[in-house]
Amino acid sequence: MSHDAAMDSTENQGILANKLLWMIIGAAFFLIIGFLVPTPQSMLDLVKEQGVGKKLIDWHVADDMAGAAWKLKLVLGMVPMSIIYFATEALPIGLVGILMPVFAYFFHLLPTKMIGQTFAGDAPLFLLGVLAMGVTVIDVGLHKRLATWILGWTKGFAMPIIVLCLSMSVLGSFISAHAMAAFMAPVMAAVYMGAVSANSKNGVIEHDPDLAKLLLFSLCFSLNVGGVGSPAAGGRNVIMMGFWSDYNVPMSFGQWMSYGLPLTPFLGLSVAFYMLFIFRKVKTKDLTPGLVAIKEETKRMGKMSYAEKVTLGMMLLILLLWIFGGHDLGLGGPALLALIIPVVFKVSDWKKILGGISWDAWFMYCGALTLGALLKESGAALWLAQIFLDSMNAIGCGKGLGLWIGMSGFSGLMTNFMSDAGTAALLGPIAIPMGIMSGVPGEPWAIGLSAAFATSFAHFLIVGTPNNAIVYGLGVYPDTGKRMIEPIDFVKYGFALWIISLAITWVLGFMIIFNVVGFPEGITETARAVLMKGSQ
């Protein structure tokens, strides 16, 4: 079966193929929530009591408190619309991303200058550079050497997947998971191509789309779950540590690792076994020919070429700048070198780099950042959080294990719509005082870890994390250039894993590791004293 036939057989099935229907459904959600449903009293109370309304009035975004509450309701209406459009591709996902600032402009949901900043800040430039880096890695063939170095010693079908998931989850705890996604997505494409080529007859490539998804999602999801391992895994962990310091109960790097790192290999293995089970019916059951073919091709390439050396040096330089560059450089500054170095050192052609970048993925991610900013600044995210926490208290789960489970579940849900750092920044100031006032020993560390751990599980929406966008953008069939995965695949294969990741965290993390490692004595009392002093 040809590649085109394989893709047609999956793309043209079922109700998802009716793009017009989903376009109408998405628009209907926005119109009903934004214009037909009355504004709840709780929204009016929130914009008055939390200072949201005054802020929007000062920004000239709203004329009064009722107008501020209506803007909040409009933002909430954008959420189901964008989910439907992203998942079904009723519109191209890049165009859906552009819709977010368009709605923000035309409905005046934020000040004009702020809308532009949300769509073109440090994070979008970072993703642009990472996608360009992936193009150059493929262009010079360095991805084949990376495959040999990391997976060349493995054989069979299950072992390469298990090794991949374990190694990526641990590495993702300490170095940029986004960088690893950019380095390794082309590697997965090379392994895939070698395996299906060896399994094809008469020189005609018989594609195996399920194998492509298995490899790419194993990479993506294992990098996601690695975020629990250490503070170095992401800004959301550092943000949460900052909140603890504000209450005079700081946590060290090593202390975080004592709670998070033991979880990492179990989460990585859960990704491996889940993916092997879900894709147990793949046609290509042996990756060994692909790995051997890549090793042999690497040998034929001989010593590293000038272009490969420059590209490897560029990757290491950017990685070091990400780790040691501090806040002054951010993530975007070093990443942009991936657009400059290949051209200046004549490693790759400028037009080839621009042509290879997945602009769909880039615009989609920029739009997701705008939506996240709208949720935060309008008070919509805060309103959702308060509704959730009130519900937790109503069912008697306002402290201890029940609160930790509930907070991690809500945090994990929110991080699929907002950035992980944004989720931590939003929920930390709300959750930590709740934990302190509950009086449960170990607070506010326990509830902070609960929220922060779950921000690593952005599995089921393509907009949830740059890892998803990068793997989507770089995951293409080498011979045809067509995409290996579709946005709806994140929902199909990521949602169940999201639940599994949370369940492992609840059982192994909250019930076992929290009890075995324990918490320092007196932190709850110290934090309570700071909280009470601040309220006087």
N, C-alpha and C positions, 0 to 999 in steps of 0.2 A: 504494500500500500504506500502510495506516495505521501510526501509531507503535506501537500495541499489537501489531499483527500482526508488525511488524518485530522487536519485542522478544521476542515469543513464539517466533518462528522461530529465534532464537539461544539463548534460555534453556532450551528444552525438548529440545535435541538431545543425544544421546549419553549416555554413562555418567555424565557430570557431573551429570545431572539426578537421579540416585538419591541423595538426601541421606542416607537411612538407611544405605546401603552405606558411604558415606564416613565417617559418624559412627562406625560399627563399626570400620572400618579404622583411623581415627585413635586410637580408644580401645585397639585391639589393639596398636598400636605402643607406646603408653605402658605398657600392662601387661606386654608382653614385655620391653621394655628395663628398666623399673623393677623388676619383680618376678620374672621368670623367668630372665633372663640373669645368670649369676654375675658378681660384681663383679671386674673385671680387677685383677691385681696392680698394674698401673701406676697405677690410681686410688688404691689404698691407699698406694703409695709417694709419690704427689703430695701427698695430704692430710697425710702425715707430714713430708715434706721441705720443703714450701713454706709451712708454717704455717697452711694452710687448716683442717686438722682442729682444731688448738688454738683457732683463732678461733671455729669453730662450737661447740666444747665450751664456751668461755668465754661464748658467747651463749646457752648452754643449748638450742641447736638440735640437738645430737647428744650422746650419752652417751660415745662413745668413737670411736676412729679408724675402726673398721669402720662405725659409724653415720654418720660424716661422709662416707665414700666412698659409702654407699648414698644419702644425700641428693643427692650429686653425680650419681649414676646416675638418680635420679628426675627431676632437671632435664633431663638429656639426653633422657629419654623424652618430656618435654613438647615438645621441639623439633619432631620429625616430626609429632606430633599437631596442634600449632598450625599448622604449615605446611599440612597437609591441610585443616584446618578453615577457615583464612583463604582458601585458594585456591579451594576448592570451595563455600564457604558452606554446608557441611553444617549449621552453626548460623549465625545472623546474626553478622556479624563483630564487632559491638559486644558480643554475648554471649560470643564467644570471648575478647575482651579481658578481660571480667570473670572468665572462668575462670582467668586467670593468677594474680591475687591470691587467688582462692578456693583453688586448689591450694596456693599458698604458705602460706595460713592452715591448711588442714586437714592438710597433711603437715608443717607446722612447718618450712618450708625457710629462713625468715629470722625474726629477732625481730619480734614483732607490730608494734611502732612503725615499724620499717624498711619493712615491707610497705606500710603506708599511705603512707609518704613516697615510695615508688617509683611509686605510682599517682596521686599528687596533688601533684607538685612543680612546679617552675618550668615545665618543658616542657609538661605538660598545660594549665596556665593560658595559656601562650603560644598553643597550638593553639586553645584555646577563643576567645581574643580574635581570632585571625586569621580563624577561621570566622565570627565575628560581624561582622568588618569586611567580609568578602565579601558577607554578607547586606545590609548597609547600602549598599554600593557599587551593588549591583543595584537596591535599592529606590529610590534617588534617581536612577538612570539614568546615573551617572558612568561606568560601564563603556563606554557608547557613545562618550563623548568620548575615553576612553583608547584605544579601538580606532582612532578617527580619527587621533589624534596619532601612534600607533606604526605602524599599517599602512595608513593612508588613502591613501598615495601609491603603494602597490603595486597590481599588476593581475595577472589570470590565476589560475593554479592553483599552479604551483611557486614563483614568486617570493615570494608572501606567506609560504609555509612556510619558505623559505630565509632570508628576512629575519627572521622570527620566531625561528628557531633560533639564528642568528648573534647577534642582539641580546640574546636572553635568556641565552645562554651567557656572553657578555662581561659583561653587567650582573650576572649571578649570581656573578661573580668578586669583585665589590666591594661589593655591597649585599645585603641579606638575600634569598636565593633564596626563602625561605618567604613573605616579604612580596610578592615579585613573583608567586608562584603565586596568592596571594590576590587581588592586583589584576587579574591577567590571565586567570584561569579564567572569570570572568564575561564578559570581552572575547571569549574564544574562543566562548562560548555565543552571544554576540550576532552574531559573524561567521557562525557556523554557521546561525543562524536566518535571517539575511538572505539567505544563499546558497540555502538550501533553499526559502525562501518565493518567491524570484525564479524558481526552477526548478519550482515547483508550479503546477498548473492548477486553474481554477475555484474558487480560494480555499481549496482543501483542501491542507493541509500534507502533503507526501510526505517523510517523514523518511528520512535517509540515515545510519544508525548508524555506518558506516565513516568517514564524513567527520567525525562528532563525535569519534570515537576518534583520528583523524589529528590533529585540531587540539589536543586535550587532551594527548595523549601527546607531541606535538612540543614543546609548552610545558613539560611536566613533565620530560622527559628532557634537554632542552637546559639547563634550570635545574640539574639534577643535575650534569651534566658541567662546568658552570662553576665547580664547587668547587675545581678544580685551579689556578685562575688566580692567586690571591693569598692571603695569610694572612687577609685580611678576609672570605673566603668562609665560614669556619666555625671553630668551636672546635677541631675535630680538628687543623687546621693549626697553631693556636697551641699546642696541647698538644705536638705533635711538636717545635715550635721550643723549647719549654721543656726537653724531654729533651736536645736538643743543647746548650743552655746549661749543663745539669748536667755535661756533659763538656767544658766550656770551649771549645766550638766553635760559638758562636751564629751564626745566619743572619739577615741583615737582611730587611726587607720587600721591598726591591728585588731582592735575590738570589733570594728565592723566586720572584718574578715572572719572572726571567730563565729559570727552568726550567719554570714552570707556564703562564705566559700564552701563549707560542707554541703550546702544545698546544690552548688553548681554542677558537680558531676552527675548527681541524681537527675537534675533537670535536663542535662545534656543527654543522658541515657534515655530519659522518657521521650525526648524528641526522636532519637534514633529508632526506638522500638515502635513508637506510634507511626512514624513514617513508613517503616518496613511493613507494618500491618496494613496500613491504608493502601499502600501501593504493592501489595503482595502479588497482584496479578500482572505485573509488568511483563512484557514479552522478553526483554533482555535480562536474564537472570544471572549473568556473570560479567562483572566489571573488569576482570583480569585482562582480557584482550585489549581493552581500552587503555588500561594503565600500562601494560607492556608496550603497546603501540606508541604511547606518549614517551615512555622511557627510551625506546629505540629512536624515535624522532629527535629527542633531545640529544642523544649520542651523535646522530648524523649532523646536528647543528654545530657540533664541535664546541670549541671554547666560546665563552660568552662574547657576543659581538659588541662593537662600540655602542650601538643603539640600545642593546640590552643593559650594558653597564650604566649608561646614562639614565635609563629608565629606573633601574634598581636603585641607583644613587638618589634619584629624585624621590622615589617612594620612601626611602629611609630618611631623607632630609625632611620631608613633609611630616612623617610620623614623629620624628624627634621634635620638630617645631610644635606639633600638636601637644606633645607631652610636656615640653619644657618652655614653650613660648609664653605661657601665662595669659592673662586677660588682655594684654595689650595687642597681641596678635590674633586672638580669637581662633576660631576654626576656619573661617573664610579666608583669612590672609594667607596662611600656608597652602591651603587647597588651591588657590588661584595660580600658584607656581606650576601646577600641572597643565595649565594653558600656555604658560610662557616658556618653560624649560625645553619641552620637546621641539618647539619651533626655533628657538634661539640656537640650540645645539644641533639642529638639523636631523632630529630623530624621527619626526613625523611632520606631515604637512598640515598647515593651519586649516585649510578647507576640509581635509579629511577628519580632523578633530571635531570641527563644527558639525560635519555631516554625520559623525558617529554618535554624538551626544543625543540621549533620549530627551528631547524637549518636552514631550508629553509628560514624562515623569517629573521633570523639573517644574513645569507650570502647575502640575497637580500638587506637588509638595508646597510650593509657594502659596497656593490657595488654601491649603490646610493650615498653614501658619496664620493666614489672615483670619480664618474661621476660629482658630484657637484664641487669637487676640480679641475677637469680637465676643466670644464666650466669657472671657475673663473681664474685659473692661465694661461690658454692658451689665454685669452682675448675673448673667444667665447661669454660669457655672456655679456661682455661689448659691443661687436659688436652688439649683438641683442638689447641691451638697447639703443644704439645710433640710430640704424635703427628705433626703435619704437619712440623715442623722436623726431627725425627728421620728422617722419610721422605726429606726433601730431602737430608740428609747421606748417607743410604744410597745414593742414586742419583748421588752426586757433584755435586750442585747446591748445595753449602753456601757458595758465595761468588760474587761477581761477578754477571754477567748472569743466571745460573741462579737465584741466590738472590733477585735483585730481581724476576724474573718470578714465582717461586714465592710470595714474600711478598706481592706485589701481588694475585696470584690469591686467596690465602687471605684477605687483608684485604678484598678486594672481596666474597668470599663471606660473611664474618662480618658485614659492614656491612649486609647484607640482613636479618639477624636481630637485631643490636644497633644501638644508636645509633652514628653515625660517630665521635663523641667517645669513646664507650666502647670502640670498636674500636681507635682510636689509643692510648688510655690503656692498654689491655691489651697490645697488640702492641709498642708502643714499647720498654718495658723489657726485652722478650725479644729483639727483633730487633736493637736497636742494639748490644749487646755482641757478638752474632754477627758483625755487619758489621765492628766494630772488630778483633776477633780474626782475621778473614779476611785483614787486611792489605792489602786492595785499595784503591788510591788513590781518594779521594773519600768513603770511609766516615768517619763514620756518616751523612753527608748522603744518600748515594745510597739506602741501604736505608730511611731514614726517609721520603724523598720517595716511594719505591716504595709503602710502606704507606699513606701519607697520600693520595696521588693516588687510589688505588683506593677509598678510603672515599667518594668522590663518585659511585660507580657503583651506587647502591642502586636498580637498575631493576626487578628481577623479583619483589619482594614488596611488597605494599602497606604493610607495616609498616616498610620499610627506611628511610624518611625522611619528615619532615613534608610535604615537597613532594608525595609520593604521596598522603598522606592528605588534604591540602588540595584537590588537584585532583579526587580522588575525591569529596570531600564537596561541593564547589561545582559540579562538572560535572553539571548537570541540564538537561533540555530545558525551555526557558522556557515553553512552552505547556502541558506536562503535569506538570512537576516530577519526572519520572522520571529515574533515573540514566543518564548517557551511557556510563559504563564500569562494569565489574564487576571484583571482585578478581582473578578468574582471568585477566583481560586483561593484568594486569601480567606474569604468567608467560608468556602467549602471545606478547606483543610485546616484553617487556623482557629476556628471557633472552638471546636472540641479540644484542641491542644491548649487553648487559653484556659478552659475549665480544668484540664488535667494539671497544668502548671500551677494554678491556684490551689488545687486540692493537695498537691505534693507540698506546697509551701505551708498550707494549714497543718497538715499532719506532721511532716518531718521538721518544718521550721518552728511553728508555734507550739506544737504539743511536745516535741522532743528536744530540738536544739535549744530553744529558749529555756527549757528546764535543766538540761544538762550543763550548758554554759553558764546559765544564771545571769543575774544583773547585779551591779554593785549596790551595796547597801546605802540607803540614805538618798538616792537620787530623786525619788518621788517627793520626799520631804523638802529637799533643797529646791526643786522646781516649784513646788507648791508655795514656798515662801516668796519666791520671785514673782509668781503669779498674783499672790495676794497683795504684795507690796505695790505691784503695778496697777491694781484695781482700786487702791485707796486714794 
